[in-house]
Amino acid sequence: MPLLGLGVYDMHQAEAEKAIETALGIGYRLIDTAAMYNNEKEVGNAIRNSGVHRNEIFVTTKVNNTDHGYENALRAFDTSMKNLNIDYIDLYLVHWPIRGTREDTWKALEYLCYNQMVRAVGVANYLIPFLTELETYASLVPVLNQVEFSPFLYLKDLLNYCRQRNIQLQAYTPLTKGKKFKDPLIVELSNTYHKSPAQIILRWNIQKGVSAIPKSANPKRLQENFDIFDFEISEADMHKMDALNEYFIIVDDPITYL
Ligand SMILES: NC(=O)c1ccc[n+]([C@@H]2O[C@H](COP(=O)([O-])OP(=O)(O)OC[C@H]3O[C@@H](n4cnc5c(N)ncnc54)[C@H](OP(=O)(O)O)[C@@H]3O)[C@@H](O)[C@H]2O)c1
């Protein structure tokens, strides 16, 4: 799986297909969608029309919160397969740790994996308490955990916990939806490295070994977000960025699902 990918939340119909085709043209090879985003069909269309071989693209989708439970999750997977229509799904995630049903849902994902119906399974929004709980019933370790993560929401303990268990951490809303682009340190580093605030923030993620899936539907910004492999943030500046953490949550705090 490439570390950098495209998130497609809030992209619909023609816009989604166009953005994904542009992204694949730029070189993106990881697409993150979800049943909840209501655009799996467009993701599939864009991949099929792109001319890029299916086996060069890594596709993630997720179980919707309304489809939890063993049988429901298996049915939801079938629906995602039909909507995407791309032969196979690389990674299937539990989208949110829904109380009361997350064990049954995980068992369904294990079934899909053991029966080679999906290449890999993982979770999203699993903070440490959800992962320790999962260890009590799981026979498979999730390969990946997708959480909100940025220098302003630096979940260091979770990152270490995942590293120790070989769980790849993946950052969603990595750009803070642009809300922190004017932070003085980000602006200073942007001037130092001659890179945009978005590039500085994404590079911080990548240097930590954390995957990131920024969303953009704009060709210029898609290219900008992809151009982060030709510079390196110094160790001292990485430390300064670590200190930006203020537990700045934009989407939703998963702990409320405990
Ligand atoms: N698992 C989960 O529960 C969960 C939750 C939330 C998100 N996600 C995933 O994470 C992906 C990314 O998160 P997100 O969409 O919430 O937020 P994000 O990637 O942090 O920010 C996206 C916003 O920033 C703008 N943007 C992108 N690149 C930019 C740049 N270089 N300069 C200035 N503005 C830029 C985009 O606008 P333009 O399109 O106009 O460029 C868009 O409004 C989602 O698409 C989804 O795949 C997962």
The ligand as an ORCA input file, in Angstrom:
! r2SCAN-3c Opt
* xyz 0 1
  N     -12.548      6.919      8.735
  C     -13.192      8.022      8.993
  O     -14.021      8.081      9.912
  C     -12.902      9.247      8.176
  C     -13.401     10.496      8.612
  C     -13.112     11.618      7.850
  C     -12.350     11.508      6.684
  N     -11.904     10.283      6.269
  C     -11.112     10.135      5.022
  O     -10.054     11.090      5.015
  C     -10.112     11.862      3.811
  C      -9.529     13.244      4.012
  O     -10.161     13.925      5.074
  P     -11.069     15.231      4.899
  O     -11.633     15.249      3.529
  O     -12.002     15.247      6.043
  O     -10.075     16.459      5.160
  P      -8.651     16.965      4.630
  O      -8.066     16.034      3.632
  O      -7.860     17.352      5.814
  O      -9.049     18.339      3.919
  C      -9.797     18.393      2.744
  C     -10.138     19.855      2.470
  O      -8.944     20.606      2.262
  C      -8.944     21.174      0.952
  N      -7.576     20.983      0.421
  C      -7.015     19.832     -0.015
  N      -5.749     20.030     -0.386
  C      -5.494     21.336     -0.180
  C      -4.336     22.139     -0.378
  N      -3.207     21.644     -0.855
  N      -4.422     23.475     -0.072
  C      -5.582     24.009      0.405
  N      -6.708     23.286      0.629
  C      -6.660     21.955      0.326
  C      -9.997     20.436      0.155
  O     -10.629     21.265     -0.783
  P     -10.534     21.014     -2.392
  O     -11.203     19.700     -2.669
  O     -11.297     22.165     -2.952
  O      -9.081     21.023     -2.743
  C     -10.988     20.027      1.231
  O     -11.894     21.080      1.496
  C     -11.600     11.822      3.453
  O     -11.842     12.183      2.116
  C     -11.938     10.388      3.755
  O     -11.488      9.538      2.705
  C     -12.160      9.166      7.020
*
